[in-house]
Amino acid sequence: MGEIHEPNPVLLLIAVSSRHDAALAWAEARGVEQFGPLSLKSEAFDFTETDYYASTMGSGLKKKFLAFERLVDPAELAPVKCRTNEWEAEYVGLGCHEEPRPLNLDPGYLTLAKLVLASTKDHAHRIYLDAGIYAELTLQFRKGNWHPCQWTYPDYRREDFQEFFSRCREALRR
């Protein structure tokens, strides 16, 4: 029988998507207020891999990643996803933009071996966590590189995204 151990703390990440700089800045401020200082943040990448969000978020979307200094228990992923969903609804309520969904927040966590994202949608490759939230292994780190899974979203396969995740991994390693 294997011995049960507490998991190692993980690096909390939030992917923030919007076509509005004000929404990106609002989400960053909310994240820092809730989770503490940032360890790293990415540039705002052009989000061009799909038009899935165009009908609710408009075109010309940007995506940036926020990585927080304070490491968290991986079991916090479900409550974090619930909280970021509340923030999305709160931002809509501010009435700053005409789109029905001007802001998208996708939390996840990074370990030395993997990147895991939270989702509200069930699928064969997702594991139920709690409170209607599922976890998805998105990238694996092996032999010095990130490797996508067959279901990994196209943007997470991008080299520039993976370079940022490697910087996060190095920060975690230190």
Residue frames as a rotation matrix with the C-alpha (Angstrom) as fourth column:
MET 1
0.585 0.811 0.000 0.00
0.811 -0.585 0.000 0.00
0.000 0.000 -1.000 0.00
GLY 2
-0.200 -0.642 0.740 1.31
0.596 -0.679 -0.429 3.42
0.778 0.355 0.518 -0.93
GLU 3
-0.432 -0.036 -0.901 1.82
0.832 -0.401 -0.383 6.07
-0.348 -0.915 0.203 1.69
ILE 4
0.528 0.692 0.493 -0.51
0.797 -0.604 -0.006 9.07
0.293 0.396 -0.870 1.49
HIS 5
-0.550 -0.735 -0.396 1.23
0.788 -0.614 0.047 12.46
-0.277 -0.286 0.917 1.26
GLU 6
0.421 0.563 -0.711 0.04
0.247 -0.825 -0.508 16.03
-0.873 0.038 -0.486 1.02
PRO 7
0.608 -0.200 0.769 0.52
0.787 0.024 -0.616 17.38
0.105 0.979 0.172 -2.51
ASN 8
-0.557 -0.799 -0.226 3.26
0.780 -0.597 0.189 19.87
-0.286 -0.071 0.956 -3.27
PRO 9
0.216 0.601 -0.769 1.97
0.178 -0.799 -0.574 23.42
-0.960 -0.013 -0.280 -3.64
VAL 10
-0.038 -0.087 0.995 1.47
0.980 0.192 0.054 24.59
-0.196 0.977 0.078 -7.23
LEU 11
-0.890 -0.287 -0.353 1.82
0.187 -0.938 0.292 27.82
-0.415 0.194 0.889 -9.19
LEU 12
0.110 0.994 0.006 -1.60
0.598 -0.061 -0.799 29.39
-0.794 0.092 -0.601 -9.74
LEU 13
-0.945 -0.313 0.098 -2.16
0.250 -0.492 0.834 30.76
-0.213 0.812 0.543 -13.24
ILE 14
0.166 0.981 -0.099 -5.08
0.356 -0.153 -0.922 32.69
-0.920 0.118 -0.375 -14.70
ALA 15
-0.745 -0.231 0.625 -5.49
0.664 -0.166 0.729 33.14
-0.064 0.959 0.277 -18.44
VAL 16
-0.101 0.662 -0.743 -7.28
0.234 -0.710 -0.664 36.45
-0.967 -0.241 -0.083 -19.09
SER 17
-0.693 -0.075 0.717 -8.92
0.716 0.046 0.697 37.04
-0.086 0.996 0.022 -22.49
SER 18
0.348 0.794 -0.498 -10.63
0.509 -0.607 -0.611 40.15
-0.787 -0.041 -0.615 -23.81
ARG 19
0.118 -0.299 0.947 -10.49
0.919 -0.329 -0.218 42.64
0.377 0.896 0.236 -26.64
HIS 20
0.751 0.243 0.614 -10.55
0.022 -0.939 0.344 45.46
0.660 -0.245 -0.710 -24.10
ASP 21
-0.336 -0.942 -0.001 -7.39
0.162 -0.057 -0.985 46.61
0.928 -0.331 0.171 -22.33
ALA 22
-0.287 0.296 0.911 -9.55
-0.841 -0.533 -0.092 47.89
0.459 -0.793 0.401 -19.46
ALA 23
0.795 0.605 -0.049 -10.96
-0.530 0.731 0.429 44.37
0.296 -0.315 0.902 -18.92
LEU 24
0.381 -0.750 -0.540 -7.47
0.383 0.660 -0.647 42.85
0.842 0.039 0.538 -18.91
ALA 25
-0.574 -0.617 0.539 -6.31
-0.168 -0.555 -0.815 45.42
0.801 -0.558 0.214 -16.36
TRP 26
0.149 0.730 0.667 -9.44
-0.919 -0.147 0.365 44.93
0.365 -0.668 0.649 -14.20
ALA 27
0.867 0.187 -0.461 -8.90
-0.104 0.974 0.201 41.17
0.487 -0.126 0.864 -14.11
GLU 28
-0.069 -0.968 -0.240 -5.23
0.384 0.196 -0.902 41.59
0.921 -0.154 0.358 -13.16
ALA 29
-0.528 -0.083 0.845 -6.16
-0.586 -0.684 -0.433 43.95
0.615 -0.724 0.312 -10.32
ARG 30
0.548 0.796 0.258 -8.84
-0.782 0.378 0.497 41.51
0.298 -0.473 0.829 -9.08
GLY 31
0.656 -0.355 -0.666 -6.38
0.219 0.934 -0.283 38.63
0.722 0.040 0.691 -9.22
VAL 32
-0.451 -0.881 0.143 -3.73
0.164 -0.239 -0.957 40.51
0.878 -0.408 0.252 -7.23
GLU 33
-0.224 0.471 0.853 -6.34
-0.857 -0.512 0.057 41.64
0.464 -0.718 0.519 -4.70
GLN 34
0.756 0.651 0.066 -7.49
-0.617 0.678 0.400 38.04
0.215 -0.343 0.914 -4.17
PHE 35
0.914 -0.356 -0.194 -4.32
0.347 0.934 -0.079 35.97
0.210 0.004 0.978 -4.62
GLY 36
0.539 -0.736 -0.411 -1.50
0.256 -0.321 0.912 38.38
-0.803 -0.596 0.015 -3.85
PRO 37
0.161 -0.554 -0.817 1.41
-0.674 -0.667 0.319 39.71
-0.721 0.499 -0.481 -5.91
LEU 38
0.963 0.101 -0.250 2.26
-0.265 0.517 -0.814 38.38
0.047 0.850 0.525 -9.33
SER 39
0.292 -0.889 0.352 5.35
0.244 0.425 0.872 36.30
-0.925 -0.168 0.341 -9.84
LEU 40
-0.867 -0.481 0.132 5.16
0.224 -0.140 0.965 36.71
-0.445 0.866 0.228 -13.63
LYS 41
0.342 0.935 -0.097 2.77
0.037 -0.116 -0.993 38.03
-0.939 0.336 -0.074 -16.24
SER 42
-0.265 -0.387 0.883 2.89
0.859 0.322 0.399 37.55
-0.439 0.864 0.247 -19.97
GLU 43
-0.934 0.084 -0.348 2.47
-0.255 -0.838 0.482 40.08
-0.251 0.539 0.804 -22.69
ALA 44
0.108 0.992 0.059 -1.02
-0.376 0.096 -0.922 40.30
-0.920 0.078 0.383 -24.21
PHE 45
-0.822 -0.413 0.392 -0.85
0.119 0.549 0.827 37.72
-0.556 0.727 -0.402 -27.02
ASP 46
-0.399 0.700 -0.592 -3.11
-0.916 -0.276 0.290 37.93
0.040 0.658 0.752 -30.07
PHE 47
-0.439 0.372 0.818 -5.73
-0.167 0.861 -0.481 35.19
-0.883 -0.347 -0.316 -29.74
THR 48
-0.221 0.224 -0.949 -6.16
-0.940 -0.307 0.147 34.01
-0.259 0.925 0.279 -33.32
GLU 49
-0.937 -0.334 0.097 -6.49
-0.303 0.921 0.246 30.23
-0.172 0.201 -0.964 -33.19
THR 50
-0.593 0.799 0.098 -10.30
0.805 0.586 0.096 30.09
0.019 0.136 -0.990 -33.14
ASP 51
-0.740 0.458 0.492 -13.37
-0.284 -0.876 0.389 32.25
0.609 0.148 0.779 -33.60
TYR 52
-0.435 0.551 -0.712 -15.23
0.704 0.701 0.113 30.26
0.561 -0.452 -0.693 -30.92
TYR 53
-0.354 0.232 -0.906 -15.65
0.807 -0.413 -0.421 33.35
-0.472 -0.881 -0.041 -28.73
ALA 54
-0.938 -0.148 0.315 -16.42
0.309 -0.772 0.556 35.87
0.160 0.618 0.770 -31.50
SER 55
-0.191 0.955 0.228 -20.21
0.415 -0.132 0.900 35.84
0.890 0.266 -0.371 -31.05
THR 56
0.685 0.502 -0.529 -20.03
0.661 -0.122 0.740 36.67
0.307 -0.856 -0.415 -27.33
MET 57
0.331 -0.663 -0.671 -16.69
0.644 -0.361 0.675 38.47
-0.689 -0.656 0.308 -26.99
GLY 58
0.848 -0.018 -0.530 -16.14
-0.346 -0.776 -0.527 40.15
-0.402 0.630 -0.664 -30.35
SER 59
0.777 -0.614 0.140 -13.04
0.506 0.477 -0.719 40.01
0.375 0.629 0.681 -32.53
GLY 60
0.225 -0.801 0.555 -9.45
-0.205 -0.596 -0.777 41.09
0.953 0.062 -0.298 -31.93
LEU 61
0.978 0.207 0.001 -9.13
-0.055 0.254 0.966 39.17
0.200 -0.945 0.260 -28.67
LYS 62
-0.063 -0.983 0.171 -5.97
-0.638 -0.092 -0.765 39.27
0.768 -0.157 -0.621 -26.58
LYS 63
0.869 0.230 -0.438 -4.90
0.166 0.698 0.697 36.67
0.466 -0.678 0.568 -24.02
LYS 64
-0.075 -0.901 0.427 -2.44
-0.623 -0.293 -0.725 37.19
0.779 -0.320 -0.540 -21.20
PHE 65
0.361 0.086 -0.929 -1.34
0.470 0.844 0.260 34.96
0.806 -0.530 0.264 -18.36
LEU 66
0.288 -0.223 0.931 -0.98
-0.780 -0.619 0.093 35.90
0.555 -0.753 -0.353 -14.71
ALA 67
0.174 -0.315 -0.933 1.16
0.429 0.877 -0.216 33.75
0.886 -0.363 0.288 -12.41
PHE 68
0.756 0.275 0.595 0.97
-0.355 -0.591 0.724 34.41
0.550 -0.758 -0.349 -8.67
GLU 69
-0.241 -0.933 0.267 3.83
-0.714 -0.016 -0.700 34.38
0.657 -0.360 -0.663 -6.15
ARG 70
-0.271 0.195 0.943 1.90
-0.866 0.378 -0.327 32.53
-0.420 -0.905 0.067 -3.46
LEU 71
-0.821 -0.021 -0.570 1.83
-0.308 0.857 0.413 28.83
0.480 0.515 -0.711 -4.20
VAL 72
-0.048 0.910 0.412 -1.49
-0.999 -0.041 -0.026 27.07
-0.006 -0.413 0.911 -3.58
ASP 73
-0.498 0.081 0.863 -2.79
-0.174 0.966 -0.191 23.62
-0.849 -0.246 -0.467 -2.82
PRO 74
-0.981 0.121 -0.153 -3.94
-0.136 0.135 0.981 22.04
0.140 0.983 -0.116 -6.11
ALA 75
-0.491 0.851 -0.185 -7.28
0.871 0.472 -0.139 21.29
-0.031 -0.229 -0.973 -4.40
GLU 76
-0.324 0.339 -0.883 -7.97
0.218 -0.882 -0.418 25.06
-0.921 -0.328 0.212 -4.56
LEU 77
-0.986 -0.138 0.093 -8.51
0.119 -0.196 0.973 24.88
-0.116 0.971 0.210 -8.34
ALA 78
-0.343 0.929 0.141 -12.28
0.850 0.242 0.468 24.31
0.400 0.280 -0.872 -8.12
PRO 79
0.338 0.493 -0.801 -12.93
0.789 -0.613 -0.044 27.24
-0.513 -0.617 -0.596 -5.73
VAL 80
-0.538 -0.582 -0.609 -10.66
0.109 -0.765 0.635 29.47
-0.836 0.275 0.475 -7.82
LYS 81
-0.903 0.250 0.350 -12.63
0.379 0.080 0.922 28.63
0.202 0.965 -0.167 -11.00
CYS 82
0.082 0.972 -0.218 -15.91
0.987 -0.049 0.153 29.37
0.139 -0.228 -0.964 -9.20
ARG 83
0.136 -0.107 -0.985 -14.49
0.502 -0.849 0.162 32.71
-0.854 -0.517 -0.061 -8.07
THR 84
-0.835 -0.490 -0.252 -13.23
0.044 -0.515 0.856 33.68
-0.549 0.703 0.452 -11.55
ASN 85
-0.548 0.739 0.393 -16.67
0.742 0.213 0.635 32.83
0.386 0.640 -0.665 -12.99
GLU 86
0.367 0.651 -0.665 -18.17
0.876 -0.482 0.012 35.23
-0.312 -0.587 -0.747 -10.42
TRP 87
-0.298 -0.570 -0.766 -15.67
0.224 -0.822 0.524 37.90
-0.928 -0.015 0.372 -11.53
GLU 88
-0.911 0.016 0.413 -16.71
0.412 -0.028 0.911 37.47
0.026 0.999 0.019 -15.16
ALA 89
0.008 0.997 0.072 -20.35
0.921 -0.036 0.387 38.05
0.389 0.063 -0.919 -14.18
GLU 90
0.287 0.018 -0.958 -19.36
0.672 -0.716 0.188 41.00
-0.682 -0.698 -0.218 -12.02
TYR 91
-0.713 -0.631 -0.306 -17.47
0.210 -0.608 0.766 42.60
-0.669 0.482 0.566 -14.91
VAL 92
-0.614 0.599 0.514 -20.46
0.670 0.051 0.741 42.17
0.417 0.799 -0.432 -17.24
GLY 93
0.300 0.818 -0.490 -22.56
0.953 -0.235 0.190 43.91
0.040 -0.524 -0.851 -14.57
LEU 94
-0.320 -0.491 -0.810 -20.32
0.504 -0.812 0.293 46.96
-0.802 -0.315 0.508 -14.71
GLY 95
0.646 0.719 0.256 -21.75
0.559 -0.218 -0.800 47.64
-0.520 0.660 -0.543 -18.18
CYS 96
0.056 -0.742 -0.668 -18.48
-0.173 -0.666 0.725 48.93
-0.983 0.075 -0.166 -19.60
HIS 97
-0.856 -0.416 -0.307 -18.74
-0.395 0.143 0.907 47.13
-0.334 0.898 -0.287 -22.95
GLU 98
-0.048 0.921 -0.386 -21.48
-0.992 -0.088 -0.087 46.08
-0.114 0.379 0.918 -25.34
GLU 99
-0.430 -0.144 -0.891 -20.44
-0.448 0.891 0.071 42.41
0.784 0.430 -0.448 -25.70
PRO 100
0.686 0.728 0.018 -22.38
-0.412 0.368 0.834 39.88
0.600 -0.579 0.552 -23.62
ARG 101
0.853 -0.488 -0.182 -19.06
0.470 0.570 0.674 38.44
-0.226 -0.661 0.716 -22.43
PRO 102
0.843 -0.520 0.139 -16.31
-0.354 -0.730 -0.585 41.05
0.405 0.444 -0.799 -22.50
LEU 103
-0.092 -0.878 0.470 -13.97
-0.987 0.017 -0.162 39.03
0.134 -0.479 -0.867 -20.26
ASN 104
0.786 0.223 -0.576 -12.98
-0.190 0.975 0.118 35.36
0.588 0.017 0.809 -20.05
LEU 105
0.060 -0.736 0.675 -10.98
-0.995 -0.096 -0.016 33.99
0.077 -0.670 -0.738 -17.12
ASP 106
0.761 0.112 -0.639 -9.48
-0.201 0.977 -0.069 30.51
0.617 0.181 0.766 -17.19
PRO 107
0.352 -0.653 0.671 -7.55
-0.924 -0.130 0.359 29.48
-0.147 -0.746 -0.649 -14.08
GLY 108
0.788 -0.199 -0.582 -5.19
0.018 0.953 -0.302 26.56
0.615 0.228 0.755 -13.86
TYR 109
0.725 -0.629 0.281 -2.00
-0.481 -0.170 0.860 25.52
-0.493 -0.759 -0.425 -12.17
LEU 110
0.554 -0.676 -0.487 1.50
-0.440 0.259 -0.860 24.58
0.707 0.690 -0.153 -13.14
THR 111
0.820 -0.460 0.341 3.83
-0.108 0.460 0.881 22.02
-0.562 -0.759 0.328 -11.56
LEU 112
-0.194 -0.951 -0.241 7.27
-0.638 -0.064 0.767 20.98
-0.745 0.303 -0.594 -12.68
ALA 113
-0.786 -0.143 0.602 5.60
0.188 0.871 0.453 18.21
-0.589 0.469 -0.658 -14.70
LYS 114
-0.422 0.742 0.520 2.32
0.900 0.275 0.338 19.62
0.108 0.611 -0.784 -16.01
LEU 115
-0.929 0.369 0.013 -0.12
-0.369 -0.928 -0.051 22.42
-0.006 -0.052 0.999 -16.73
VAL 116
-0.605 0.792 -0.074 -3.69
0.794 0.596 -0.116 21.75
-0.048 -0.129 -0.990 -15.58
LEU 117
-0.864 0.407 0.297 -6.69
-0.297 -0.887 0.353 23.92
0.407 0.217 0.887 -16.52
ALA 118
-0.683 0.727 0.077 -10.10
0.158 0.249 -0.955 24.16
-0.714 -0.640 -0.285 -14.86
SER 119
-0.874 0.481 -0.072 -13.34
-0.176 -0.174 0.969 23.82
0.454 0.859 0.236 -16.82
THR 120
-0.423 0.824 0.377 -17.06
-0.714 -0.047 -0.698 23.86
-0.558 -0.564 0.609 -16.17
LYS 121
0.415 0.574 -0.706 -17.59
-0.900 0.372 -0.226 21.38
0.133 0.730 0.671 -19.01
ASP 122
0.242 -0.254 0.937 -17.35
-0.343 0.881 0.327 17.61
-0.908 -0.400 0.126 -18.59
HIS 123
0.496 -0.133 -0.858 -15.63
-0.822 0.249 -0.513 15.51
0.282 0.959 0.014 -21.24
ALA 124
0.905 -0.079 -0.418 -14.03
0.098 0.995 0.024 12.06
0.414 -0.062 0.908 -21.41
HIS 125
0.050 -0.992 -0.120 -10.56
0.607 0.125 -0.785 13.46
0.793 -0.034 0.608 -20.62
ARG 126
-0.281 -0.092 0.955 -11.64
-0.494 -0.840 -0.226 15.66
0.823 -0.535 0.191 -17.70
ILE 127
-0.524 0.012 -0.851 -11.73
0.640 0.666 -0.385 14.69
0.562 -0.746 -0.356 -14.05
TYR 128
0.495 0.782 0.379 -14.44
0.220 -0.534 0.816 16.01
0.841 -0.321 -0.436 -11.74
LEU 129
-0.688 -0.719 0.099 -13.11
0.146 -0.271 -0.951 18.07
0.711 -0.640 0.292 -8.82
ASP 130
-0.520 0.545 -0.657 -15.96
0.772 -0.029 -0.635 19.73
-0.366 -0.838 -0.405 -6.94
ALA 131
-0.133 0.532 -0.836 -18.76
0.152 -0.823 -0.547 22.31
-0.979 -0.200 0.029 -7.28
GLY 132
0.823 0.540 0.175 -19.31
0.209 -0.002 -0.978 21.60
-0.528 0.842 -0.114 -10.99
ILE 133
0.521 -0.730 -0.443 -15.62
-0.833 -0.548 -0.077 22.06
-0.186 0.409 -0.893 -11.88
TYR 134
0.939 -0.259 0.225 -13.41
0.312 0.919 -0.241 19.66
-0.144 0.296 0.944 -13.83
ALA 135
0.269 -0.924 -0.271 -9.65
-0.459 -0.370 0.808 19.49
-0.847 -0.093 -0.524 -14.29
GLU 136
0.995 -0.007 0.099 -7.91
0.092 0.432 -0.897 18.93
-0.037 0.902 0.431 -17.60
LEU 137
0.099 -0.994 0.049 -4.28
0.380 0.084 0.921 17.99
-0.919 -0.073 0.386 -18.09
THR 138
0.901 0.290 -0.324 -3.31
-0.109 -0.571 -0.814 20.40
-0.421 0.768 -0.483 -20.89
LEU 139
0.513 -0.812 -0.280 0.48
-0.559 -0.068 -0.827 20.18
0.652 0.580 -0.488 -21.21
GLN 140
0.935 -0.350 -0.063 3.12
0.296 0.669 0.681 17.76
-0.196 -0.655 0.729 -19.94
PHE 141
0.559 -0.823 -0.103 6.75
-0.828 -0.547 -0.127 18.69
0.048 0.157 -0.986 -19.39
ARG 142
0.797 -0.345 0.496 9.09
0.214 0.929 0.301 15.89
-0.565 -0.133 0.814 -20.53
LYS 143
0.171 -0.840 0.515 12.68
0.947 0.284 0.148 15.84
-0.271 0.462 0.844 -21.75
GLY 144
-0.642 -0.582 -0.499 13.03
0.537 -0.806 0.249 19.61
-0.547 -0.108 0.830 -21.44
ASN 145
-0.938 0.343 0.048 9.93
-0.178 -0.597 0.782 20.57
0.297 0.725 0.621 -23.44
TRP 146
-0.373 0.908 0.189 6.18
-0.554 -0.054 -0.831 21.04
-0.744 -0.414 0.523 -23.14
HIS 147
-0.991 0.125 -0.040 4.09
0.050 0.648 0.760 18.40
0.121 0.751 -0.649 -24.91
PRO 148
-0.399 0.914 0.071 0.39
-0.917 -0.399 -0.016 18.85
0.014 -0.071 0.997 -25.69
CYS 149
-0.553 0.404 0.728 -2.22
0.060 0.891 -0.450 16.16
-0.831 -0.205 -0.517 -25.26
GLN 150
-0.747 0.280 0.602 -4.49
0.662 0.237 0.711 15.20
0.056 0.930 -0.363 -28.16
TRP 151
0.299 0.954 0.017 -7.23
0.931 -0.296 0.215 17.48
0.210 -0.049 -0.977 -26.68
THR 152
-0.308 -0.482 -0.820 -4.98
0.685 -0.711 0.160 20.47
-0.660 -0.513 0.549 -25.89
TYR 153
0.747 0.613 -0.257 -6.43
0.327 -0.676 -0.661 23.72
-0.578 0.409 -0.706 -27.24
PRO 154
0.583 -0.521 0.623 -4.56
0.731 0.003 -0.682 25.09
0.354 0.854 0.383 -30.27
ASP 155
0.668 -0.350 0.657 -3.38
-0.314 -0.933 -0.178 28.25
0.675 -0.087 -0.733 -28.51
TYR 156
0.731 -0.401 0.553 -1.75
-0.537 0.162 0.828 26.24
-0.421 -0.902 -0.097 -25.71
ARG 157
0.669 -0.520 0.530 0.32
0.661 0.742 -0.106 24.50
-0.338 0.422 0.841 -28.38
ARG 158
0.874 -0.289 0.391 1.90
0.037 -0.762 -0.647 27.84
0.485 0.580 -0.655 -29.32
GLU 159
0.079 -0.958 -0.277 5.61
0.771 0.235 -0.592 28.24
0.632 -0.166 0.757 -28.78
ASP 160
-0.470 -0.277 0.838 5.24
-0.154 -0.909 -0.387 31.73
0.869 -0.311 0.385 -27.26
PHE 161
0.598 0.686 0.414 2.71
-0.604 0.047 0.795 30.44
0.526 -0.726 0.443 -24.69
GLN 162
0.845 -0.270 -0.462 4.99
0.402 0.890 0.215 27.53
0.353 -0.368 0.861 -23.86
GLU 163
-0.233 -0.933 0.275 7.98
0.445 -0.353 -0.823 29.86
0.865 -0.069 0.497 -23.46
PHE 164
-0.101 0.279 0.955 6.01
-0.696 -0.706 0.132 31.74
0.711 -0.651 0.265 -20.83
PHE 165
0.887 0.462 0.003 5.08
-0.340 0.650 0.679 28.47
0.312 -0.604 0.734 -19.09
SER 166
0.390 -0.833 -0.393 8.77
0.654 0.551 -0.518 27.52
0.648 -0.055 0.760 -19.07
ARG 167
-0.452 -0.492 0.745 9.57
-0.141 -0.785 -0.604 30.82
0.881 -0.378 0.285 -17.32
CYS 168
0.379 0.677 0.631 6.85
-0.810 -0.088 0.580 30.00
0.448 -0.730 0.515 -14.79
ARG 169
0.872 -0.080 -0.482 8.30
0.179 0.970 0.164 26.53
0.455 -0.230 0.861 -14.34
GLU 170
-0.132 -0.991 0.006 11.75
0.498 -0.072 -0.864 28.00
0.857 -0.111 0.503 -13.66
ALA 171
-0.305 0.108 0.946 10.26
-0.632 -0.766 -0.116 30.39
0.712 -0.634 0.302 -11.09
LEU 172
0.767 0.625 0.144 8.53
-0.552 0.529 0.645 27.45
0.327 -0.574 0.751 -9.42
ARG 173
0.581 -0.616 -0.531 11.74
0.460 0.788 -0.410 25.42
0.671 -0.006 0.741 -9.44
ARG 174
-0.445 -0.765 0.465 13.60
0.049 -0.539 -0.841 28.20
0.894 -0.351 0.278 -7.63
